[in-house]
Amino acid sequence: MADSKGEGATDEATTPPPTEISEAATAYAAVRPELEVATGLFVEMVTGLLDDAGINYLSVTGRTKTVASFAAKAERLRDGQLLYPEPLTDITDQIGVRVITYVHDDVAAVAELLGEELAVLDDRDLGLETARAGRFGYASRHLLLSVDASRTVPTAYQSLRRLSASVQIRTVLQHAWAEFEHDIRYKGTIPEEHAHELDRRFTLAAGLIELADREFSAIRDRLQMAVPPTLAAPAEHDPRISSQDLAKFLASRYAGAGWARTDHYTWVSGLLLELGITSVDALEAVIAPVDGADLIERMGYKYPPGAVRRLDDALLATFGTRYLELEGNAHRRASLEARLERLGGAS
């Protein structure tokens, strides 16, 4: 994962003290194995939050800064002074998480969700900053997050309270532009006589990507109101409700709700099987008594929930503690317990 753009560092002729940098790099190398473990936990936690919220995304990945990259960043200067005088604490992207969404609207949804669940130490919308300058170019939402000390978190994530993570959120098109631009520009492969022309072409491509992102959002909004997503055909002799049938049912019952990740339809079908629900008709009968408007009010959604999340809450409201104790919910019982409290307690 590349460093954040726009940090404002300027290299000077002055050389930083080599001993200090070497000592910092050695100290970082010593703690890096622990940071690698923490990176995996941050990725797991962010993925869980997105899945629980029903926000669609392409991928959640992480990286732990290499020792070489840490040392190079520790050497950066501004006006002849070290930009990071205390590199072990000043360099805040030692743990990096990247969330790639399909459409631009979901970038804001992801940022809002993470801001509600974690402590936001810094928030930069680099695409917005570029636009305000009247330009097209690098676009990505960068958050610096830590586990909020005031919140209760699962035991598995307690070790993250002392750490922070740099989280990049961008669309798949923004990601493609940023990776290609970084690969070309920062490898020093652009001949000087072609630099201005390639700058112009990168700018043009960024403008086209912004337009394409808007169109993809419009297409998604139009289609999800009328057509369920295309899913794989069910396997033979599978007692679960097929993903296709479930998607069609949810598209009809929760008209206007966002599509979920395709694997989530399969996952929730497994939960329904644990409950003994193996047909759409049986599912309809089970959740028919649930007042959808009342459920939305009690849950207090701060972001538009997807269809699978709406069903998830309806099942939680119907079955209460039985639902959260299902084997398929073992990894998220803490969050389900908090949601059950919002719904008014156990059934």
C-alpha positions as CSV (number, residue, x, y, z in Angstrom):
1,M,0.0,0.0,0.0
2,A,1.5,3.2,-1.1
3,D,2.0,6.2,1.2
4,S,-0.6,8.9,1.3
5,K,-0.4,11.5,-1.3
6,G,-0.1,15.2,-0.5
7,E,2.0,14.9,2.7
8,G,3.8,18.1,1.8
9,A,7.3,16.8,2.5
10,T,10.2,18.5,0.6
11,D,13.6,16.9,0.3
12,E,16.5,19.2,1.2
13,A,20.2,18.8,0.7
14,T,20.7,18.5,4.4
15,T,21.3,14.8,5.4
16,P,19.4,13.6,8.5
17,P,21.5,12.1,11.3
18,P,22.2,8.5,10.2
19,T,22.5,7.1,13.7
20,E,19.1,8.3,14.7
21,I,17.4,6.9,11.6
22,S,19.2,3.6,12.0
23,E,18.2,3.3,15.6
24,A,14.6,4.1,14.8
25,A,14.6,1.5,11.9
26,T,16.1,-1.1,14.2
27,A,13.4,-0.4,16.9
28,Y,10.7,-0.6,14.2
29,A,12.1,-3.9,12.9
30,A,11.8,-5.3,16.4
31,V,8.1,-4.4,16.8
32,R,7.1,-5.1,13.3
33,P,6.0,-8.8,13.9
34,E,3.5,-7.6,16.5
35,L,2.3,-4.9,14.0
36,E,1.7,-7.6,11.4
37,V,-0.6,-9.4,13.8
38,A,-2.3,-6.2,14.6
39,T,-2.8,-5.4,10.9
40,G,-4.6,-8.7,10.4
41,L,-6.9,-7.9,13.4
42,F,-7.7,-4.4,12.0
43,V,-8.6,-6.0,8.6
44,E,-10.8,-8.5,10.4
45,M,-12.5,-5.9,12.5
46,V,-13.1,-3.5,9.6
47,T,-14.4,-6.4,7.5
48,G,-16.8,-7.4,10.3
49,L,-18.1,-3.9,10.7
50,L,-18.8,-3.6,7.0
51,D,-20.5,-7.0,6.9
52,D,-22.6,-6.3,9.9
53,A,-23.7,-3.0,8.4
54,G,-24.6,-4.6,5.1
55,I,-22.4,-2.2,3.1
56,N,-21.2,-3.6,-0.2
57,Y,-17.5,-3.6,-1.0
58,L,-15.0,-5.2,-3.3
59,S,-12.2,-5.9,-0.8
60,V,-10.6,-5.1,2.5
61,T,-6.9,-5.6,2.6
62,G,-4.0,-4.6,4.9
63,R,-0.3,-4.2,4.9
64,T,2.3,-3.6,7.5
65,K,4.9,-1.0,6.5
66,T,8.2,-2.5,5.6
67,V,11.4,-1.6,7.5
68,A,12.9,-0.1,4.3
69,S,9.8,2.0,3.7
70,F,9.8,3.1,7.3
71,A,13.4,4.1,7.2
72,A,13.0,6.0,4.0
73,K,10.0,7.9,5.4
74,A,11.9,8.7,8.6
75,E,14.6,10.4,6.5
76,R,12.2,12.9,5.0
77,L,13.0,16.5,5.6
78,R,11.2,19.8,5.5
79,D,13.1,23.1,5.5
80,G,16.2,21.1,6.6
81,Q,14.5,19.5,9.6
82,L,13.3,16.0,10.0
83,L,9.6,15.7,9.1
84,Y,9.2,12.9,11.6
85,P,11.5,13.7,14.6
86,E,10.0,10.8,16.6
87,P,9.4,8.3,13.8
88,L,8.1,5.5,15.9
89,T,5.1,7.7,16.9
90,D,5.1,10.3,14.2
91,I,4.8,7.9,11.3
92,T,1.2,6.9,11.6
93,D,0.8,4.6,8.6
94,Q,2.7,1.7,10.0
95,I,-0.5,-0.3,9.9
96,G,-2.4,0.3,6.7
97,V,-5.9,-0.9,5.7
98,R,-7.5,-0.3,2.3
99,V,-11.2,-0.6,1.6
100,I,-12.2,-0.8,-2.1
101,T,-15.9,-0.1,-2.9
102,Y,-17.8,-0.4,-6.2
103,V,-19.4,3.0,-6.2
104,H,-18.5,6.5,-4.8
105,D,-21.5,6.7,-2.5
106,D,-20.2,3.8,-0.6
107,V,-16.9,5.5,0.2
108,A,-18.8,8.0,2.3
109,A,-20.9,5.2,3.9
110,V,-17.8,3.3,4.9
111,A,-16.2,6.4,6.3
112,E,-19.3,7.3,8.3
113,L,-19.6,3.8,9.7
114,L,-16.0,3.6,10.8
115,G,-16.3,7.0,12.3
116,E,-19.2,5.8,14.4
117,E,-17.5,2.6,15.6
118,L,-13.9,3.8,16.0
119,A,-12.1,7.0,17.1
120,V,-11.2,9.2,14.2
121,L,-7.8,10.8,14.8
122,D,-7.6,12.4,11.3
123,D,-9.9,12.5,8.2
124,R,-8.8,13.7,4.8
125,D,-10.8,13.5,1.6
126,L,-8.0,14.0,-0.9
127,G,-10.4,13.8,-3.8
128,L,-12.4,16.7,-2.3
129,E,-9.2,18.7,-1.7
130,T,-8.2,18.2,-5.3
131,A,-11.6,19.2,-6.6
132,R,-11.6,22.4,-4.4
133,A,-8.3,23.3,-6.0
134,G,-10.0,23.1,-9.4
135,R,-8.1,20.1,-10.5
136,F,-8.6,16.4,-11.3
137,G,-6.2,13.8,-9.9
138,Y,-5.7,11.5,-6.9
139,A,-8.9,10.7,-5.1
140,S,-9.1,8.7,-1.9
141,R,-10.6,9.1,1.6
142,H,-7.9,8.7,4.3
143,L,-8.8,8.1,7.9
144,L,-6.5,7.6,10.9
145,L,-8.4,5.4,13.3
146,S,-8.0,3.8,16.7
147,V,-10.2,1.7,18.9
148,D,-12.3,4.1,21.0
149,A,-11.4,3.6,24.6
150,S,-15.0,4.3,25.7
151,R,-16.3,1.4,23.7
152,T,-16.5,-2.3,24.5
153,V,-14.8,-4.4,21.9
154,P,-14.5,-8.2,21.6
155,T,-11.6,-9.7,23.5
156,A,-9.8,-10.6,20.2
157,Y,-9.4,-6.8,19.5
158,Q,-8.3,-5.6,23.0
159,S,-4.7,-5.5,21.9
160,L,-5.6,-2.8,19.3
161,R,-6.4,-0.2,21.9
162,R,-2.8,1.0,21.9
163,L,-2.5,1.2,18.2
164,S,-3.8,3.2,15.2
165,A,-4.4,2.3,11.6
166,S,-4.3,4.4,8.4
167,V,-7.4,3.5,6.4
168,Q,-7.7,4.3,2.7
169,I,-11.2,4.1,1.2
170,R,-11.7,4.5,-2.6
171,T,-13.7,3.1,-5.5
172,V,-12.3,0.4,-7.7
173,L,-11.8,3.0,-10.5
174,Q,-10.0,5.4,-8.2
175,H,-7.8,2.6,-7.1
176,A,-7.0,1.6,-10.6
177,W,-5.9,5.2,-11.4
178,A,-3.9,5.6,-8.2
179,E,-2.0,2.3,-8.7
180,F,-1.2,2.9,-12.3
181,E,-0.2,6.5,-11.7
182,H,2.0,5.5,-8.7
183,D,3.6,2.7,-10.7
184,I,4.5,4.9,-13.6
185,R,5.3,8.2,-11.9
186,Y,7.2,7.0,-8.8
187,K,9.4,4.5,-10.6
188,G,11.0,7.3,-12.4
189,T,10.3,5.9,-15.9
190,I,8.9,9.1,-17.4
191,P,11.4,10.9,-19.7
192,E,11.6,14.5,-18.7
193,E,10.5,15.7,-22.2
194,H,7.3,13.7,-21.9
195,A,6.4,14.7,-18.3
196,H,4.0,17.5,-19.1
197,E,2.2,15.5,-21.7
198,L,1.7,12.5,-19.4
199,D,0.6,14.9,-16.6
200,R,-2.1,16.1,-18.9
201,R,-3.2,12.6,-19.8
202,F,-3.3,11.5,-16.1
203,T,-5.4,14.5,-15.4
204,L,-7.8,13.7,-18.3
205,A,-8.0,10.1,-17.1
206,A,-8.9,11.3,-13.6
207,G,-11.7,13.4,-14.9
208,L,-13.1,10.5,-16.9
209,I,-12.9,8.3,-13.9
210,E,-14.9,10.8,-11.8
211,L,-17.5,10.9,-14.5
212,A,-17.6,7.1,-14.7
213,D,-18.0,6.8,-10.9
214,R,-21.0,9.0,-11.1
215,E,-22.5,7.0,-13.9
216,F,-21.9,3.7,-12.0
217,S,-23.7,5.2,-8.9
218,A,-26.6,6.1,-11.1
219,I,-26.7,2.7,-12.7
220,R,-26.6,1.0,-9.3
221,D,-29.3,3.2,-7.9
222,R,-31.6,2.5,-10.9
223,L,-31.0,-1.2,-11.1
224,Q,-31.3,-2.1,-7.4
225,M,-34.9,-0.6,-7.4
226,A,-36.0,-3.1,-10.0
227,V,-33.6,-6.1,-10.5
228,P,-32.0,-8.3,-7.9
229,P,-28.3,-9.2,-8.4
230,T,-27.3,-12.2,-10.6
231,L,-26.1,-15.0,-8.4
232,A,-24.7,-18.4,-9.0
233,A,-27.1,-21.3,-9.5
234,P,-27.7,-23.4,-6.3
235,A,-25.9,-26.8,-5.9
236,E,-28.0,-29.9,-6.3
237,H,-29.5,-31.4,-3.1
238,D,-28.7,-28.2,-1.1
239,P,-31.6,-27.8,1.4
240,R,-30.9,-24.1,1.8
241,I,-33.0,-21.4,0.1
242,S,-31.0,-20.7,-3.1
243,S,-29.1,-17.4,-3.3
244,Q,-31.1,-16.5,-6.4
245,D,-34.5,-17.1,-4.8
246,L,-33.4,-15.3,-1.6
247,A,-32.1,-12.3,-3.6
248,K,-35.4,-12.0,-5.6
249,F,-37.4,-12.3,-2.4
250,L,-35.4,-9.6,-0.6
251,A,-35.5,-7.3,-3.6
252,S,-39.3,-7.5,-3.5
253,R,-39.7,-7.3,0.3
254,Y,-37.2,-4.5,0.8
255,A,-37.6,-2.5,-2.4
256,G,-34.9,0.2,-2.7
257,A,-32.5,-1.4,-0.2
258,G,-29.0,-1.9,-1.4
259,W,-27.6,-5.1,-2.7
260,A,-25.4,-7.1,-0.5
261,R,-22.2,-9.0,-1.3
262,T,-23.1,-12.1,-3.2
263,D,-21.5,-14.3,-0.6
264,H,-23.8,-12.8,2.1
265,Y,-26.9,-14.3,0.5
266,T,-25.3,-17.7,0.8
267,W,-24.3,-17.0,4.4
268,V,-27.7,-15.9,5.5
269,S,-29.3,-18.9,3.8
270,G,-27.1,-21.0,6.1
271,L,-28.5,-19.1,9.1
272,L,-32.0,-19.8,7.8
273,L,-31.2,-23.5,7.5
274,E,-30.1,-23.5,11.2
275,L,-33.5,-22.1,12.0
276,G,-35.2,-24.8,10.0
277,I,-36.4,-22.3,7.3
278,T,-35.8,-23.9,3.9
279,S,-38.3,-22.1,1.6
280,V,-39.2,-18.6,0.7
281,D,-42.8,-19.2,1.7
282,A,-41.7,-20.3,5.2
283,L,-39.4,-17.2,5.5
284,E,-42.2,-14.9,4.4
285,A,-44.5,-16.4,7.1
286,V,-41.8,-16.0,9.8
287,I,-41.0,-12.4,9.2
288,A,-44.5,-11.2,8.1
289,P,-45.4,-10.0,11.7
290,V,-42.3,-7.8,11.8
291,D,-43.2,-4.1,11.5
292,G,-40.5,-2.9,9.1
293,A,-41.0,0.8,9.8
294,D,-40.9,0.3,13.6
295,L,-37.8,-1.9,13.2
296,I,-36.0,0.9,11.2
297,E,-36.9,3.4,13.9
298,R,-35.6,1.2,16.7
299,M,-32.4,0.3,14.9
300,G,-31.7,4.0,14.1
301,Y,-29.7,3.3,10.9
302,K,-27.3,6.0,10.2
303,Y,-26.5,4.6,6.7
304,P,-28.9,2.9,4.2
305,P,-29.0,-0.8,5.2
306,G,-28.7,-3.4,2.6
307,A,-31.4,-6.1,2.0
308,V,-29.5,-8.8,3.9
309,R,-29.0,-6.5,6.9
310,R,-32.8,-5.7,6.9
311,L,-33.5,-9.5,6.9
312,D,-30.8,-10.0,9.6
313,D,-32.5,-7.5,11.9
314,A,-36.0,-9.0,11.2
315,L,-34.7,-12.4,12.2
316,L,-33.0,-11.0,15.3
317,A,-36.3,-9.3,16.2
318,T,-38.2,-12.5,15.7
319,F,-35.9,-15.1,17.3
320,G,-34.0,-13.0,19.8
321,T,-31.3,-14.9,21.7
322,R,-31.9,-18.0,19.7
323,Y,-30.8,-16.2,16.6
324,L,-27.6,-14.8,18.1
325,E,-26.7,-18.2,19.5
326,L,-26.7,-19.8,16.0
327,E,-23.4,-21.4,15.1
328,G,-23.2,-19.2,12.0
329,N,-23.3,-16.1,14.2
330,A,-20.5,-17.2,16.6
331,H,-18.1,-14.6,15.2
332,R,-20.4,-11.6,15.8
333,R,-22.4,-12.4,19.0
334,A,-21.1,-9.2,20.7
335,S,-22.5,-6.9,17.9
336,L,-25.8,-8.9,17.8
337,E,-26.2,-8.5,21.5
338,A,-25.8,-4.7,21.2
339,R,-28.4,-4.7,18.3
340,L,-30.8,-6.9,20.3
341,E,-30.7,-4.3,23.2
342,R,-31.7,-1.6,20.7
343,L,-34.6,-3.9,19.7
344,G,-35.8,-4.1,23.2
345,G,-34.2,-7.2,24.7
346,A,-34.3,-11.0,24.2
347,S,-37.3,-13.0,23.0
